[in-house]
């Protein structure tokens, strides 16, 4: 039997914790939770990922 974390079917944002360390917006996490409950990269301390979207969108 294998043990470990279950893999989510949705990709999660991977913040740079070095950049997030002293951020007052995300409190050092590098991500924030939107009103819809989605996690997205903090716009204050995390660089733009180049695609115009910085986070995870929920599936409809």
Secondary structure, DSSP 8 states (H G I E B T S, - for coil): ---S----SS------HHHHTT-TTTTTSSEEE-TTS-EEE-TTTS---SSS--B-----
